[in-house]
Amino acid sequence: MFGRPSESNALFPIQTKNRYGSVPGRGGSDLAEVMSTGDESPKAFLGSPIPRKRFRVAGALILAVACMFLGRAAQLQVIQGDEFRALAEGNRYRTRILTPARGIVYDRHGEVLIQNVPTFVLTMTAGDLPEDERERSAVLDKVANLAGIQRTELDLLLTKASAYPYEEFPVERGLSYESAMRLAIAVSALPGFHLQTSNTRSYNMSASSLSHVLGYTGMISTEELQDREDLGYRLTDDIGKTGVESGSETALRGVPGKLVVEVDAAGNEIGLVSRQDSISGANVTLALDLDLQKFTENRLAAALEKLHLRRGTVIAIDPQTGGIRAMVSLPAYDSNAFADGIDPETYANLLNDEDQPLFFRAIAGEYPSGSTFKPFIAYAALAEGIVTPSTSFVSTGGLSVGGSFFPDWKAGGHGVTDVRKAIANSVNTYFYIVGGGFGTFTGLGVERITDYAREFGFGSRTGIDLPGEADGFLPSKEWKQEAKGERWYVGDTYHLSIGQGDLLVTPIQLATGLAIIANGGDRVAPHMVEGLDGAGAETYQAPQPAGEPLNKDSVQVVREGMREAVTIGSARFLSSLSVPVAGKTGTAQTGGDRPTHAWFVGFGPYNDPTLAIVVLIEYGGEGSSVAVPIARDMFEWWFTHDGN
């Protein structure tokens, strides 16, 4: 009954009705008969095909998304792979820097001046603190209570440490045994904190004036780190701040080691990965003599107490080598107060003390030299050839120039005076004339005076291996015109010729210039460090003086004048010594109504000097009566103990 569709019917596909009963057809036909025969299944209509344009857009979007994922994967795994691997390792491994023991410091006889002593240190690792604010605050409160510190101190440290989350920042050093034991019990429940054993510096304070020489260490500042970051320093490191600790920092520091440990999610160490031991710093031997330092300090302190004063400085130098045998600056302080971090109140007291105990007068103080400058003027006149050893001038009590009077210290003058007598009796008139000229005699003038002064080290730093040295001041015509708006007068040269006016010197400059005269004209490089022993010692180079020796004949005449100052001149108090010495006193005006500074410079034994001494008592009065007795006792001690 049902037959095969005709050939014409086979041109139309069999389709199903749509939801409205109509049968969509092809070629505009709306009706088609649905037929099937045998076991053939009816074919279903699946909808219209996707337009090619839409297919291309969809493909492009899929491709773009795929490229984004592939690009990000490449960035994370290839471009930033090392960075993220390092971060991942950082969460698993911690690198702890092993701080080397700083070198020991000795005096010239092997007496210990700085050493290391064991101590407990509480440290904080900011990255291991609890993330929850309440938990973190509770931990910080408990640590502050156990360590006996203010919570605000921890907050300030945390601000600094947050930039270095996995560095161990010291929280409290020098913990007492009792505090350390309390923390040792509690620290396992205090994430981010660790109790460690370490070393702290211990300073020999048998003489308080050693504080300026030895200095102290402290945590490195941001500014110091910027200068030294390429040397391996970190923000958690200690560094020498002043004195030998700073001047010899490179030698004393040593070479840090490295410890790599595996940690868990809480930052607890669970295993050792690798260890590279640190190398201790080199031991340093100073030229300083501890016993002479103590004797000098006691003698200076006694003189200051008698005068109801507190400020003074004494330097003793080996004139042959430039090694510093003693360097006393009073008042002083206790370096041990800085060893574990000085408390704010103590530091404020030091800063506010009007006598400035932190100020290192021996190298940083700048003073008018008074008559101690006259030997250097005498040398300049002799070396320049404007006078000979026998050239004489008559001192009648002073000079009158242009309506101004420039006096001698002795009323009526000193009579006929040559260079030796001028030094011995500190005759102002002689130095006025050779310095600034008078009548038909042409003096040195300011330019030649300052040129020769530089030959002895004035007007610039000596280069001593201690930080904080000042450079003094040598005036000039140009400086006066620019600074004061005034021209240079002959009276300015007169004042300069006797060590007054705008001239400023440091005690270490005077000591260096004095050493050159004492040894007969050879330049010296003043230094505190005499030798190293340990890591880096093979690279140590002792400081070497620069420049040719000075005129030996001219220096010898100056030496003879300084010897006469002891035998017949202003330093006769030294003539009672069993060993011959030479010297020069000085009394420097300070301006206003304040008392004068008292100076003395000298050396001995005269024929083969082993010690040169500079003494300054600020506002002490006459050098001959105040400074000379201190030098006498020092010479006597030296010749008895070391100088023979």
C-alpha positions as CSV (number, residue, x, y, z in Angstrom):
1,M,0.0,0.0,0.0
2,F,2.8,2.2,0.7
3,G,5.3,2.5,-2.1
4,R,8.7,3.9,-2.7
5,P,8.8,7.7,-3.1
6,S,9.0,8.9,-6.5
7,E,12.2,10.3,-7.9
8,S,10.7,13.7,-7.7
9,N,9.8,13.3,-4.0
10,A,13.3,12.2,-3.2
11,L,14.5,15.7,-4.0
12,F,13.0,16.9,-0.7
13,P,14.3,15.8,2.7
14,I,11.9,14.4,5.2
15,Q,11.3,17.0,7.9
16,T,9.4,17.2,11.1
17,K,6.7,19.6,11.9
18,N,7.6,22.7,13.9
19,R,5.8,23.7,17.0
20,Y,3.0,25.3,15.0
21,G,2.3,22.2,12.9
22,S,3.7,23.5,9.7
23,V,6.4,21.7,7.8
24,P,9.1,24.1,6.6
25,G,10.2,23.1,3.2
26,R,12.8,24.1,0.6
27,G,12.3,26.2,-2.4
28,G,9.5,28.1,-0.7
29,S,7.2,24.9,-0.1
30,D,5.3,25.0,3.2
31,L,3.9,21.4,3.0
32,A,5.6,18.1,2.6
33,E,4.4,14.7,3.3
34,V,6.3,12.7,5.8
35,M,6.9,9.2,4.6
36,S,9.0,6.4,5.6
37,T,9.3,2.7,4.6
38,G,10.7,-0.3,6.2
39,D,13.0,0.2,9.2
40,E,14.4,3.5,8.1
41,S,14.3,6.1,11.0
42,P,13.1,9.6,10.5
43,K,15.8,12.3,10.2
44,A,15.6,15.2,12.8
45,F,16.3,18.8,11.9
46,L,19.1,20.2,14.2
47,G,18.7,23.9,13.4
48,S,20.4,26.4,11.1
49,P,24.2,26.2,10.7
50,I,26.5,28.8,12.6
51,P,27.3,31.7,10.4
52,R,30.9,31.7,9.3
53,K,31.5,35.2,10.6
54,R,30.3,34.3,14.1
55,F,32.5,31.2,14.0
56,R,35.6,33.3,13.2
57,V,34.9,35.8,16.0
58,A,34.4,33.0,18.5
59,G,37.6,31.4,17.4
60,A,39.5,34.6,17.7
61,L,38.2,35.2,21.2
62,I,39.2,31.7,22.2
63,L,42.6,32.1,20.7
64,A,43.1,35.5,22.5
65,V,42.2,34.0,25.8
66,A,44.5,31.1,25.2
67,C,47.3,33.5,24.3
68,M,46.7,35.4,27.5
69,F,47.0,32.3,29.6
70,L,50.1,31.2,27.7
71,G,51.7,34.6,28.0
72,R,51.0,34.9,31.7
73,A,52.4,31.4,32.2
74,A,55.5,32.4,30.3
75,Q,55.9,35.5,32.4
76,L,55.6,33.6,35.7
77,Q,57.7,30.7,34.7
78,V,60.3,32.2,32.3
79,I,60.6,36.0,32.8
80,Q,59.9,36.1,36.6
81,G,60.7,32.5,37.3
82,D,63.9,33.2,39.3
83,E,62.1,35.8,41.3
84,F,59.2,33.6,42.3
85,R,61.4,30.6,42.8
86,A,63.4,32.7,45.2
87,L,60.2,33.8,47.0
88,A,59.1,30.2,47.2
89,E,62.5,29.2,48.6
90,G,62.3,32.1,51.0
91,N,59.2,30.6,52.5
92,R,61.0,27.3,52.9
93,Y,64.6,28.4,53.6
94,R,66.0,31.1,55.7
95,T,69.5,32.5,55.4
96,R,71.0,33.8,58.7
97,I,74.2,35.9,58.6
98,L,76.8,34.8,61.1
99,T,78.3,37.9,62.5
100,P,82.1,37.5,63.0
101,A,83.7,38.4,66.3
102,R,85.2,41.9,66.1
103,G,89.0,42.1,66.6
104,I,90.6,42.7,69.9
105,V,92.4,46.1,70.5
106,Y,95.7,46.2,72.5
107,D,98.0,49.0,73.6
108,R,101.7,48.9,72.6
109,H,102.6,46.6,75.5
110,G,99.8,44.1,74.9
111,E,97.3,45.5,77.4
112,V,93.7,44.8,76.3
113,L,91.8,48.0,75.5
114,I,88.7,46.5,73.8
115,Q,87.5,42.9,74.0
116,N,84.4,40.8,73.3
117,V,82.2,39.4,76.1
118,P,79.3,36.9,75.6
119,T,75.8,38.3,76.0
120,F,72.2,37.4,75.3
121,V,70.3,39.1,72.4
122,L,66.6,39.1,71.7
123,T,65.8,39.4,68.0
124,M,62.7,39.9,66.0
125,T,61.8,38.7,62.5
126,A,58.9,40.8,61.3
127,G,57.8,38.3,58.6
128,D,57.2,35.6,61.3
129,L,54.9,37.7,63.5
130,P,51.2,36.7,63.5
131,E,49.1,38.3,60.7
132,D,46.1,38.8,62.9
133,E,46.4,42.3,64.5
134,R,45.1,41.1,67.9
135,E,47.4,38.2,68.1
136,R,50.4,40.3,67.0
137,S,49.6,43.0,69.6
138,A,49.4,40.4,72.3
139,V,52.8,38.9,71.3
140,L,54.4,42.4,71.3
141,D,52.9,43.3,74.7
142,K,54.2,40.1,76.2
143,V,57.7,40.5,74.8
144,A,57.9,44.1,76.0
145,N,56.9,42.9,79.5
146,L,59.4,40.1,79.5
147,A,62.3,42.1,78.1
148,G,61.6,45.1,80.3
149,I,61.2,47.6,77.4
150,Q,58.6,50.0,76.3
151,R,56.0,48.7,73.8
152,T,56.6,51.9,71.7
153,E,60.2,50.7,71.2
154,L,59.0,47.5,69.6
155,D,56.5,49.5,67.4
156,L,59.3,51.7,66.2
157,L,61.5,48.7,65.5
158,L,58.7,47.0,63.7
159,T,58.3,50.0,61.4
160,K,61.9,49.7,60.4
161,A,61.9,45.9,60.2
162,S,58.8,45.6,58.0
163,A,60.9,46.6,55.0
164,Y,63.1,43.6,55.6
165,P,60.6,40.9,56.8
166,Y,63.1,38.1,57.2
167,E,66.0,39.9,58.7
168,E,66.6,39.4,62.4
169,F,66.6,42.8,64.1
170,P,68.1,43.1,67.6
171,V,65.4,44.1,70.1
172,E,67.4,44.1,73.3
173,R,71.1,43.5,73.8
174,G,73.0,42.7,77.0
175,L,70.0,40.9,78.6
176,S,70.6,39.9,82.2
177,Y,70.7,36.2,83.0
178,E,67.3,36.3,84.7
179,S,65.6,38.1,81.8
180,A,67.3,35.8,79.3
181,M,66.0,32.7,81.2
182,R,62.4,34.1,81.3
183,L,62.6,34.7,77.6
184,A,64.1,31.3,76.8
185,I,61.1,29.6,78.4
186,A,58.5,31.8,76.7
187,V,60.1,32.5,73.3
188,S,58.8,29.2,71.7
189,A,55.3,30.6,72.1
190,L,56.3,34.0,70.7
191,P,56.3,33.7,66.9
192,G,58.8,36.1,65.3
193,F,61.1,36.3,68.3
194,H,64.3,34.4,69.1
195,L,66.8,34.5,71.9
196,Q,70.4,34.2,70.8
197,T,73.9,34.3,72.3
198,S,76.2,36.9,70.9
199,N,79.1,39.2,71.8
200,T,79.2,42.7,73.0
201,R,82.1,45.1,73.3
202,S,83.8,45.8,76.6
203,Y,86.0,48.8,76.8
204,N,88.9,49.4,79.2
205,M,87.9,52.5,81.1
206,S,90.8,52.5,83.6
207,A,91.2,56.0,82.0
208,S,88.0,57.7,81.0
209,S,89.8,59.6,78.3
210,L,90.2,56.3,76.4
211,S,86.5,56.8,75.4
212,H,87.5,59.3,72.7
213,V,90.4,57.2,71.5
214,L,88.6,53.8,71.4
215,G,85.1,55.1,70.5
216,Y,82.2,52.7,70.4
217,T,79.9,50.7,68.0
218,G,76.2,51.0,67.2
219,M,73.7,49.8,64.7
220,I,74.4,51.0,61.2
221,S,72.3,54.0,60.0
222,T,70.5,54.2,56.7
223,E,73.1,56.8,55.5
224,E,76.0,54.6,56.5
225,L,74.4,51.6,54.8
226,Q,74.2,53.5,51.5
227,D,77.9,54.0,51.6
228,R,78.8,50.5,52.6
229,E,76.0,48.2,51.1
230,D,78.4,47.0,48.4
231,L,80.7,45.8,51.2
232,G,78.1,43.4,52.5
233,Y,76.7,45.4,55.3
234,R,73.0,45.0,56.3
235,L,70.6,47.2,58.2
236,T,70.9,44.9,61.2
237,D,74.7,45.2,61.5
238,D,76.8,47.0,64.1
239,I,79.5,49.4,62.9
240,G,82.2,51.5,64.5
241,K,80.8,55.0,65.2
242,T,83.8,56.9,66.7
243,G,87.4,56.4,67.7
244,V,89.4,53.3,66.7
245,E,86.2,51.4,66.4
246,S,85.3,53.6,63.4
247,G,88.8,54.4,62.1
248,S,89.7,50.6,61.9
249,E,86.2,49.3,61.1
250,T,87.3,47.4,58.0
251,A,90.0,45.5,59.9
252,L,88.0,44.9,63.1
253,R,84.8,43.8,61.4
254,G,86.0,40.5,59.9
255,V,84.1,38.5,57.3
256,P,80.5,37.4,57.9
257,G,79.4,33.8,57.5
258,K,76.2,32.3,56.3
259,L,73.8,29.7,57.8
260,V,70.9,28.4,55.7
261,V,68.1,26.5,57.5
262,E,64.8,25.0,56.5
263,V,61.8,26.4,58.3
264,D,58.1,25.4,58.6
265,A,55.1,27.7,58.0
266,A,55.5,29.3,61.4
267,G,59.1,30.1,60.8
268,N,60.5,27.4,63.2
269,E,63.7,25.9,62.1
270,I,63.4,22.2,61.2
271,G,66.8,21.5,59.6
272,L,70.2,22.7,58.6
273,V,70.8,23.1,54.9
274,S,74.3,24.6,54.8
275,R,76.8,26.6,56.9
276,Q,79.7,28.9,56.0
277,D,81.6,30.0,59.1
278,S,82.5,33.6,59.7
279,I,86.1,34.9,60.0
280,S,86.9,36.9,63.0
281,G,88.2,40.5,62.6
282,A,91.9,41.3,62.9
283,N,93.4,42.2,66.2
284,V,94.7,45.8,66.4
285,T,97.7,47.0,68.3
286,L,97.9,50.7,69.0
287,A,100.9,53.0,69.4
288,L,99.2,54.2,72.6
289,D,100.8,53.5,76.0
290,L,98.0,52.7,78.5
291,D,100.1,53.6,81.6
292,L,101.1,56.9,80.1
293,Q,97.5,57.6,79.1
294,K,96.4,57.0,82.7
295,F,99.2,59.1,84.2
296,T,98.5,62.0,81.8
297,E,94.8,61.9,82.5
298,N,95.3,62.0,86.2
299,R,97.7,64.8,86.0
300,L,95.5,66.9,83.7
301,A,92.4,66.2,85.8
302,A,94.3,67.4,88.9
303,A,95.4,70.6,87.2
304,L,91.8,71.3,86.0
305,E,90.4,70.7,89.4
306,K,92.8,73.1,91.0
307,L,91.8,75.8,88.5
308,H,88.1,74.9,88.8
309,L,88.0,74.0,85.1
310,R,86.9,71.0,83.1
311,R,88.3,71.4,79.6
312,G,91.7,70.4,78.4
313,T,93.7,68.1,76.1
314,V,97.2,66.6,76.0
315,I,98.8,64.7,73.2
316,A,102.1,62.8,73.4
317,I,103.6,61.6,70.1
318,D,106.7,59.7,69.1
319,P,108.5,62.3,66.9
320,Q,110.4,59.7,65.0
321,T,107.4,57.6,63.8
322,G,104.3,59.7,64.4
323,G,102.8,57.1,66.7
324,I,100.5,58.5,69.4
325,R,101.6,57.5,72.9
326,A,98.8,59.3,74.8
327,M,95.8,61.3,73.7
328,V,93.7,62.8,76.5
329,S,90.6,64.9,76.1
330,L,88.6,66.0,79.1
331,P,85.9,65.8,80.0
332,A,85.2,62.3,78.7
333,Y,82.5,59.6,78.9
334,D,82.1,55.9,79.4
335,S,82.2,53.9,76.1
336,N,80.6,51.0,77.8
337,A,77.4,53.0,78.1
338,F,77.1,52.7,74.3
339,A,78.0,49.0,74.1
340,D,74.4,47.6,74.3
341,G,72.7,50.8,73.3
342,I,72.7,53.9,75.5
343,D,69.5,54.9,77.3
344,P,68.0,58.1,76.1
345,E,68.3,60.0,79.4
346,T,72.1,59.3,79.7
347,Y,72.6,60.3,76.1
348,A,70.6,63.5,76.5
349,N,72.7,64.4,79.6
350,L,75.9,64.0,77.6
351,L,74.6,66.1,74.7
352,N,73.3,68.9,77.0
353,D,76.5,69.1,79.1
354,E,78.0,72.6,78.4
355,D,81.5,71.2,78.6
356,Q,80.7,68.7,75.8
357,P,82.2,65.4,77.0
358,L,81.5,63.8,73.6
359,F,83.7,66.4,71.9
360,F,87.2,65.0,71.0
361,R,89.2,68.1,71.6
362,A,92.5,66.6,70.6
363,I,91.6,66.3,67.0
364,A,88.4,68.3,66.5
365,G,89.0,71.3,68.6
366,E,90.1,74.5,66.8
367,Y,91.9,77.1,68.8
368,P,94.2,80.2,68.5
369,S,97.7,78.9,69.0
370,G,99.3,81.8,70.7
371,S,103.1,81.8,70.9
372,T,103.4,78.1,70.1
373,F,103.1,79.2,66.5
374,K,106.3,81.3,66.7
375,P,108.8,78.5,66.1
376,F,107.1,77.9,62.7
377,I,107.4,81.6,61.8
378,A,111.0,81.5,62.8
379,Y,111.6,78.5,60.5
380,A,109.8,80.2,57.6
381,A,112.0,83.4,58.0
382,L,115.2,81.3,58.2
383,A,114.3,79.0,55.3
384,E,113.1,81.9,53.1
385,G,116.4,83.7,53.8
386,I,115.0,86.9,55.1
387,V,117.0,86.5,58.3
388,T,120.0,84.5,59.4
389,P,120.6,83.0,62.9
390,S,122.5,86.2,63.8
391,T,120.0,88.8,62.4
392,S,118.9,90.9,65.4
393,F,116.2,93.5,66.1
394,V,115.8,95.7,69.1
395,S,112.8,95.1,71.2
396,T,111.7,98.3,73.1
397,G,108.3,97.1,74.2
398,G,106.4,97.0,70.9
399,L,105.9,98.6,67.5
400,S,103.7,101.6,66.5
401,V,102.3,101.4,63.0
402,G,99.7,103.6,61.4
403,G,98.4,104.9,64.8
404,S,98.2,101.4,66.3
405,F,100.5,99.9,68.9
406,F,101.5,96.3,68.9
407,P,103.0,95.4,72.3
408,D,105.6,93.0,73.6
409,W,104.5,91.1,76.6
410,K,107.3,92.5,78.6
411,A,107.1,96.2,79.4
412,G,110.2,98.0,78.1
413,G,111.0,95.2,75.7
414,H,113.7,92.5,75.6
415,G,116.6,94.5,74.0
416,V,118.7,93.2,71.2
417,T,117.0,90.0,70.0
418,D,118.1,87.3,67.5
419,V,116.0,84.3,66.4
420,R,117.0,82.0,69.3
421,K,116.3,84.6,71.9
422,A,113.0,85.5,70.2
423,I,111.9,81.9,70.6
424,A,113.3,81.4,74.1
425,N,111.7,84.6,75.5
426,S,108.7,84.7,73.1
427,V,109.6,88.2,71.9
428,N,106.7,89.6,70.0
429,T,108.6,92.5,68.3
430,Y,110.9,90.1,66.5
431,F,108.0,88.1,65.1
432,Y,106.1,91.3,64.1
433,I,109.1,92.4,62.1
434,V,110.0,89.1,60.4
435,G,106.3,88.3,59.8
436,G,104.9,91.7,58.6
437,G,108.0,93.8,58.1
438,F,108.8,97.2,59.6
439,G,110.4,100.3,58.1
440,T,112.7,99.3,55.3
441,F,112.7,95.6,56.4
442,T,110.4,93.4,54.3
443,G,108.8,90.5,56.2
444,L,107.4,87.3,55.1
445,G,103.8,88.5,54.4
446,V,100.6,86.5,54.9
447,E,101.1,84.4,51.7
448,R,104.5,83.1,52.6
449,I,103.5,82.6,56.3
450,T,100.6,80.4,55.3
451,D,102.6,78.5,52.7
452,Y,105.2,77.5,55.2
453,A,102.5,76.8,57.8
454,R,101.1,74.2,55.4
455,E,104.5,72.6,55.2
456,F,104.0,71.7,58.9
457,G,100.4,70.4,58.4
458,F,98.4,73.5,59.4
459,G,95.3,74.4,57.6
460,S,94.3,70.9,56.6
461,R,93.7,67.5,58.3
462,T,96.7,65.5,59.3
463,G,95.1,62.3,58.2
464,I,95.3,60.6,61.6
465,D,93.4,57.3,61.5
466,L,90.6,58.5,63.7
467,P,87.3,60.0,62.5
468,G,86.1,63.6,63.2
469,E,89.4,65.5,62.6
470,A,89.0,69.2,62.0
471,D,91.2,71.1,59.5
472,G,91.9,74.3,61.4
473,F,92.1,77.6,59.6
474,L,94.7,79.7,57.9
475,P,93.4,83.2,57.0
476,S,94.2,85.0,53.7
477,K,93.6,88.4,52.1
478,E,90.9,87.0,49.9
479,W,89.1,85.3,52.8
480,K,89.0,88.5,54.8
481,Q,87.7,90.6,51.9
482,E,85.0,88.0,51.2
483,A,84.1,87.2,54.8
484,K,84.4,90.5,56.4
485,G,84.3,93.0,53.5
486,E,87.7,94.4,54.7
487,R,91.1,94.6,53.2
488,W,94.1,93.0,54.8
489,Y,96.3,95.2,57.0
490,V,99.8,94.8,58.2
491,G,98.3,94.5,61.7
492,D,96.6,91.4,60.5
493,T,100.0,89.9,59.6
494,Y,101.5,91.0,62.9
495,H,98.7,89.1,64.7
496,L,99.2,86.1,62.6
497,S,102.9,86.1,63.2
498,I,102.4,85.6,66.9
499,G,99.7,83.0,66.6
500,Q,96.7,85.3,67.1
501,G,94.1,86.9,64.9
502,D,92.0,84.5,62.8
503,L,94.4,81.6,62.9
504,L,93.0,78.4,64.3
505,V,94.9,75.2,64.9
506,T,94.0,71.8,66.3
507,P,96.1,70.1,69.0
508,I,97.0,67.2,66.6
509,Q,98.3,69.7,64.0
510,L,100.5,71.3,66.6
511,A,101.7,67.8,67.7
512,T,102.5,66.9,64.1
513,G,104.4,70.2,63.4
514,L,106.2,69.8,66.7
515,A,107.3,66.3,65.8
516,I,108.9,67.6,62.6
517,I,111.0,70.1,64.5
518,A,111.8,67.6,67.2
519,N,113.3,65.0,64.8
520,G,115.3,67.5,62.8
521,G,113.0,68.1,59.8
522,D,111.6,64.8,58.7
523,R,107.9,64.7,58.1
524,V,105.7,62.3,60.1
525,A,102.2,60.8,59.6
526,P,100.4,60.8,63.0
527,H,98.7,57.5,63.6
528,M,97.0,55.5,66.4
529,V,97.2,52.0,64.9
530,E,100.6,50.5,64.9
531,G,99.9,47.0,63.6
532,L,97.3,44.3,62.7
533,D,97.2,40.6,63.4
534,G,94.7,38.3,61.7
535,A,92.3,38.5,58.7
536,G,93.5,41.2,56.4
537,A,96.6,41.9,58.3
538,E,98.8,41.2,55.2
539,T,97.2,44.2,53.4
540,Y,97.8,46.7,56.2
541,Q,99.9,49.7,55.2
542,A,101.3,52.0,57.9
543,P,100.6,55.6,57.0
544,Q,103.4,57.3,55.2
545,P,104.2,61.0,55.3
546,A,104.0,63.0,52.1
547,G,106.6,65.5,50.9
548,E,110.3,66.1,51.2
549,P,112.1,66.8,54.5
550,L,112.4,70.4,55.6
551,N,115.5,72.5,55.7
552,K,117.7,70.8,58.3
553,D,119.8,73.8,59.1
554,S,116.8,76.0,59.7
555,V,115.1,73.4,61.8
556,Q,118.2,73.0,63.9
557,V,118.3,76.8,64.7
558,V,114.6,76.6,65.8
559,R,115.4,73.5,68.0
560,E,118.2,75.5,69.7
561,G,115.8,78.4,70.4
562,M,113.4,75.9,72.0
563,R,116.2,74.5,74.1
564,E,117.0,78.0,75.3
565,A,113.4,78.4,76.3
566,V,114.1,75.7,78.9
567,T,117.5,76.9,80.0
568,I,117.0,80.6,80.1
569,G,113.5,81.4,78.8
570,S,109.8,81.0,79.5
571,A,109.9,77.2,80.2
572,R,112.7,77.3,82.8
573,F,110.6,75.1,85.1
574,L,111.7,72.2,82.9
575,S,115.4,72.8,83.6
576,S,115.2,70.6,86.7
577,L,114.6,67.5,84.7
578,S,117.5,65.0,84.7
579,V,117.2,64.6,80.9
580,P,117.5,67.8,78.7
581,V,114.3,68.8,76.9
582,A,113.2,71.7,74.7
583,G,109.9,73.6,74.5
584,K,107.8,76.6,73.9
585,T,105.0,78.2,76.0
586,G,101.9,79.9,74.6
587,T,99.2,82.1,76.0
588,A,96.4,82.5,73.5
589,Q,93.8,85.3,73.6
590,T,90.3,84.1,73.3
591,G,88.3,87.3,72.7
592,G,86.1,89.2,75.0
593,D,86.7,89.1,78.8
594,R,87.4,85.4,78.9
595,P,90.7,84.1,80.2
596,T,93.4,83.0,77.8
597,H,94.2,79.5,76.8
598,A,97.3,78.0,78.3
599,W,99.6,76.1,75.9
600,F,102.9,74.2,76.0
601,V,104.7,72.3,73.3
602,G,108.0,70.5,73.8
603,F,110.1,67.4,73.2
604,G,112.9,65.3,74.8
605,P,115.5,64.0,75.2
606,Y,116.8,67.0,73.3
607,N,119.5,65.2,71.3
608,D,117.5,62.1,70.4
609,P,113.8,62.8,71.2
610,T,111.4,59.9,71.9
611,L,108.5,62.0,73.0
612,A,106.9,65.3,72.0
613,I,104.1,66.8,74.1
614,V,101.3,69.3,73.4
615,V,99.3,70.6,76.4
616,L,96.2,72.8,76.2
617,I,94.1,74.0,79.1
618,E,91.1,76.0,77.9
619,Y,90.8,79.3,79.7
620,G,93.7,78.2,81.9
621,G,95.7,81.5,81.9
622,E,99.5,81.5,81.4
623,G,101.0,78.5,79.7
624,S,104.3,78.8,81.6
625,S,102.5,78.5,85.0
626,V,99.7,76.1,84.1
627,A,100.7,73.9,81.1
628,V,104.4,73.5,81.7
629,P,104.1,71.7,85.1
630,I,101.9,69.0,83.4
631,A,104.5,68.5,80.7
632,R,107.3,68.3,83.3
633,D,105.6,65.4,85.1
634,M,104.9,63.6,81.9
635,F,108.6,63.9,80.8
636,E,109.8,62.7,84.2
637,W,107.4,59.7,84.0
638,W,108.4,58.9,80.5
639,F,112.1,59.0,81.1
640,T,111.7,56.8,84.1
641,H,109.5,54.2,82.5
642,D,110.0,54.1,78.7
643,G,112.1,57.0,77.4
644,N,115.7,55.9,78.2
